[in-house]
Amino acid sequence: MSPSNFQPAGHLARLRYQLGGCILVAAVLPAAIRAWTLDYARQLPPVEHAFWASVIAITFGIWLFRNVSTYPGIERASYVVPSFSATFGLALLFFIVSRLDYNRTVLIAGYVLSVAWFVAIHSRLQRRTLLRIGVLPFGERGRLEAINGVDWVELHHPGDDVRLDAVGADLRTDLPSEWDARLADYALAGTPVYHTKHLLESLTGRVELEHLSENSFGSLAPVSAFMSFKMAVDWVVALVAGVLLLPILVAVGVAIRLGSPGPALFRQQRIGYKGVPFTVYKFRTMTVAVEGGDLRAEAMTQAADARITKLGRWLRFTRLDELPQIINILRREMSWIGPRPEAEILSRWYEVEIPFYRYRHIVRPGVTGWAQVCQGHVTAIGDVQSKLHYDFYYIKHYSAWIDLLIIARTVRTVVTGHGSR
């Protein structure tokens, strides 16, 4: 079991309790009440259709929710609504397309009660749950104990009898034989034992590489089949989005030209997939640079950069400045989700200053990414190294689930203004 999937014991956290209870409350109960109040037997089939649609939507909603909410930094209750909105939305779309009759009251009640059931469960779990993890007094333990949100218990003696949810140990160190035996006892008793490095990765959402051993390459290499599938989906979505958003793109371009001298589009050489340079397109949000300046400094954008125009600040806040990158996606140079591409001059500098920096180019760069929703925009070398660790985490966990989570966080940031930018 991965540390990111770990939950303290308790009936509220068990899948059979969550699924069974939700089906009973959100599918069986509304259907039974509606069937009881029917005037005619011929009205029963629409109720049955809505009932089975609710059961399927609940089942897949739980599956989606549990996969998306396993990643670090997740407030689980906040992802209930997106998960069940997606599955019940697909159920509604099925009825609309198939023209199959269904009872709207039962389906709507199923959605509302499903959301209420899971928000209540996970809000209660989050209020009362604080992971209690024991740490062996050897190796790299200080960084673990610096992480908030966990009740860290330092174990001083193998005979310590303390109730723990899990145990962390630096398994690269030579542990005394009595501690090896104690770790085996924990595992046999059902208490998960994790390597310190894996705990750090799971709790922070970052992967730190000390050396690119053969195992590191294997664990960080993305699945090529998913990469091809993702590129196909990216291309189709970009094509549809480009057509639908064309009036907005034209209007924004005109507003930029009227607002300040210079072109509507900003073009810049950046490093992309497999380390190949490409031209990225964005809406121009800054005044046109004067020739002869410091190219590296000009490539860095600060939080309160004086070069950003009034319209440009709003475009950056809403992330509308990124929309022209639809062109890059259609040219298969970028993806919707992935590590953000850096300016070529900065990327070459980072490659010299930061070990393994080039490895982030093993996947296509994205319009938004894991580092962006976790950390935001950075330029200092130390911050860029931290950002690189987020990129490595994304590459290691490269899947549809983390992409869905990034999309949800990006939408939340754009809509509410809260979150990393």
Residue, then its C-alpha position, 0 to 999 in steps of 0.5 A: m500500500s502506498p503512503s498516499n493511499f493510507q487512511p487510519a482504520g475506522h468504519l467511516a474510511r472503509l469502501r464497503y461502508q461508504l459505497g453501501g451506505c451511499i447506494l442505500v441513502a442516495a439510490v434506494l431511498p429516493a427510488a422507493i419513496r417515489a415508487w410508493t407515491l406513483d399513481y400508475a404502474r406504467q410510471l415505474p420504468p422511469v424510476e427504475h432507469a433513474f435508480w440504476a443510473s444513480v447506482i452506476a453514477i455513485t459507483f463510478g463517482i466513488w472510484l473517481f473520487r478515491n483515485v483523484s484524492t490520493y495525492p498529497g495536499i488534498e482536502r478530500a471533501s472538496y473533491v466530492v462535488p467535482s467527482f459526482s458532478a462528472t458521473f451524474g452529468l454523464a448519466l444525464l447526458f446518456f438519457i438526453v442522447s438515448r432519449l430514454d425516459y427517466n425520473r428526474t426527481v430520483l436522479i437529482a435526489g441521488y446526486v444531491l444525497s450522494v454529495a451530502w453523504f460523502v461531504a459529511i463522511h470526509s469532513r468528519l474524517q478530516r476533523r478527527t483524523l491526525l495520522r500518528i506515525g512513528v519514526l525510528p531514531f536513525g538516518e534522515r528523520g528531521r525532515l519528516e518531523a518538520i512536516n505539519g499535519v502529522d503527529w510524529v512520534e520518535l521511537h527511542h527503543p524497540g520495546d516502546d509500546v505506542r499506538l501508531d497508524a504507520v512507521g517511517a524508517d530510513l531503510r538505507t541505514d544499517l539498522p540494529s538487528e533488534w530494530d529490524a525485528r521490531l519493523a517486522d513485528y509492526a508489519l506482521a501486526g498490520t501497521p504499515v512500514y514506509h521508507t523515509k524517502h517514500l513518506l516525504e514524497s507522499l506527504t509533500g508531492r515532490v520527488e527528489l533525485e540524488h542519482l539517476s540509477e537504473n531504478s530511478f529511470g524505471s520509476l520515473a519513465p512515463v507509460s508510452a501508451f498513456m502518453s500517446f492517448k493523452m496527446a490524441v485527447d489533447w489535440v481533439v480538445a484543442l481543436v474544439a476549444g480553438v473553434l469555440l473560443l475563436p471570438i474571445l481570442v480575437a477580442v482579446g487580441v484587439a484589446i491588447r493592440l488598443g491597450s499598448p503598442g506592440p503585437a497581440l501575441f508574444r513569441q518566445q523560444r522555450i525548451g520542450y519535449k525531449g529537449v527540443p526548442f520550440t516557439v511558444y505563443k501567448f497573449r502579450t501581457m507586458t510592454v515590448a522589451v527594449e533591445g540590448g537589455d539583459l536577456r536572462a533578466e528579461a526572461m524572468t517575470q517577477a510577482a509585481d513586475a512593472r512591465i506588466t500592463k493593466l490588461g496583462r495583469w487581468l489576463r495573467f490572473t484569469r490565465l487567458d494569456e495562455l490560450p494561444q498555446i492551443i496552437n502549440i498543442l495542435r502542433r503537438e509541441m505541448s499538452w494541456i497538462g505537464p511541466r511548464p516550458e521555460a525560456e530557452i535562455l533560462s532552461r540552459w542556465y538551470e541545466v548548468e546549475i541544477p542536477f538532472y534538470r533536463y530530465r523534466h523534458i521526458v514529457r511534453p510541457g503543459v499549459t498548467g501543471w503539478a508544480q503550478v498548482c502546488q507552488g506557483h511561479v518562481t525564478a530563483i534557483g532554490d525555488v526552481q529546484s523545488k519546482l523541479h521536484y514537483d515536476f519529477y513527482y508528476i512524471k513518476h505519477y503520470s496518469a489521468w488521475i493526477d491530470l484530473l486533479i490538476i485540472a480541478r485545482t486550476v479551475r478553482t484557482v481561476v474561478t476563486g482566485h485562491g491557490s498557487r499561480 
